[in-house]
């Protein structure tokens, strides 16, 4: 069982988060081609797009449900969102996080020195 957490929370202005990875469906197709028996579970919150190719979609899990699920998984993949921090806190191995460049004007903090925006 492979868990994917494909989306980060929408921005305050309601726009899609630029941390989201746009190629999940292609990734899932390639994964299924290489591992036809792999069960892919998408987690997230109600209202998020359900990706083509996943076997199960689970929304709005409690922390206890999420911990039980991820502890029984073979691997997990995520964008930079809550889930990767959750897995790090509980020391859940076998995870991959897809990072892209974060715009410091969106994700930066005024008290930090953001080298990209300098």
Secondary structure as a PSIPRED ss2 file (coil, helix, strand):
# PSIPRED VFORMAT (PSIPRED V4.0)

   1 X C   1.000  0.000  0.000
   2 X E   0.000  0.000  1.000
   3 X E   0.000  0.000  1.000
   4 X E   0.000  0.000  1.000
   5 X E   0.000  0.000  1.000
   6 X C   1.000  0.000  0.000
   7 X C   1.000  0.000  0.000
   8 X C   1.000  0.000  0.000
   9 X C   1.000  0.000  0.000
  10 X C   1.000  0.000  0.000
  11 X C   1.000  0.000  0.000
  12 X C   1.000  0.000  0.000
  13 X C   1.000  0.000  0.000
  14 X C   1.000  0.000  0.000
  15 X C   1.000  0.000  0.000
  16 X C   1.000  0.000  0.000
  17 X C   1.000  0.000  0.000
  18 X C   1.000  0.000  0.000
  19 X C   1.000  0.000  0.000
  20 X C   1.000  0.000  0.000
  21 X C   1.000  0.000  0.000
  22 X C   1.000  0.000  0.000
  23 X C   1.000  0.000  0.000
  24 X H   0.000  1.000  0.000
  25 X H   0.000  1.000  0.000
  26 X H   0.000  1.000  0.000
  27 X H   0.000  1.000  0.000
  28 X H   0.000  1.000  0.000
  29 X H   0.000  1.000  0.000
  30 X H   0.000  1.000  0.000
  31 X H   0.000  1.000  0.000
  32 X H   0.000  1.000  0.000
  33 X H   0.000  1.000  0.000
  34 X H   0.000  1.000  0.000
  35 X C   1.000  0.000  0.000
  36 X C   1.000  0.000  0.000
  37 X C   1.000  0.000  0.000
  38 X C   1.000  0.000  0.000
  39 X C   1.000  0.000  0.000
  40 X E   0.000  0.000  1.000
  41 X E   0.000  0.000  1.000
  42 X E   0.000  0.000  1.000
  43 X E   0.000  0.000  1.000
  44 X E   0.000  0.000  1.000
  45 X C   1.000  0.000  0.000
  46 X C   1.000  0.000  0.000
  47 X C   1.000  0.000  0.000
  48 X C   1.000  0.000  0.000
  49 X C   1.000  0.000  0.000
  50 X C   1.000  0.000  0.000
  51 X C   1.000  0.000  0.000
  52 X C   1.000  0.000  0.000
  53 X C   1.000  0.000  0.000
  54 X C   1.000  0.000  0.000
  55 X C   1.000  0.000  0.000
  56 X E   0.000  0.000  1.000
  57 X E   0.000  0.000  1.000
  58 X E   0.000  0.000  1.000
  59 X E   0.000  0.000  1.000
  60 X C   1.000  0.000  0.000
  61 X C   1.000  0.000  0.000
  62 X C   1.000  0.000  0.000
  63 X H   0.000  1.000  0.000
  64 X H   0.000  1.000  0.000
  65 X H   0.000  1.000  0.000
  66 X H   0.000  1.000  0.000
  67 X H   0.000  1.000  0.000
  68 X H   0.000  1.000  0.000
  69 X H   0.000  1.000  0.000
  70 X H   0.000  1.000  0.000
  71 X H   0.000  1.000  0.000
  72 X C   1.000  0.000  0.000
  73 X C   1.000  0.000  0.000
  74 X C   1.000  0.000  0.000
  75 X E   0.000  0.000  1.000
  76 X E   0.000  0.000  1.000
  77 X E   0.000  0.000  1.000
  78 X E   0.000  0.000  1.000
  79 X E   0.000  0.000  1.000
  80 X C   1.000  0.000  0.000
  81 X C   1.000  0.000  0.000
  82 X H   0.000  1.000  0.000
  83 X H   0.000  1.000  0.000
  84 X H   0.000  1.000  0.000
  85 X H   0.000  1.000  0.000
  86 X H   0.000  1.000  0.000
  87 X H   0.000  1.000  0.000
  88 X H   0.000  1.000  0.000
  89 X H   0.000  1.000  0.000
  90 X C   1.000  0.000  0.000
  91 X C   1.000  0.000  0.000
  92 X C   1.000  0.000  0.000
  93 X C   1.000  0.000  0.000
  94 X C   1.000  0.000  0.000
  95 X E   0.000  0.000  1.000
  96 X E   0.000  0.000  1.000
  97 X E   0.000  0.000  1.000
  98 X E   0.000  0.000  1.000
  99 X C   1.000  0.000  0.000
 100 X C   1.000  0.000  0.000
 101 X C   1.000  0.000  0.000
 102 X C   1.000  0.000  0.000
 103 X C   1.000  0.000  0.000
 104 X H   0.000  1.000  0.000
 105 X H   0.000  1.000  0.000
 106 X H   0.000  1.000  0.000
 107 X H   0.000  1.000  0.000
 108 X C   1.000  0.000  0.000
 109 X C   1.000  0.000  0.000
 110 X C   1.000  0.000  0.000
 111 X C   1.000  0.000  0.000
 112 X C   1.000  0.000  0.000
 113 X C   1.000  0.000  0.000
 114 X C   1.000  0.000  0.000
 115 X H   0.000  1.000  0.000
 116 X H   0.000  1.000  0.000
 117 X H   0.000  1.000  0.000
 118 X C   1.000  0.000  0.000
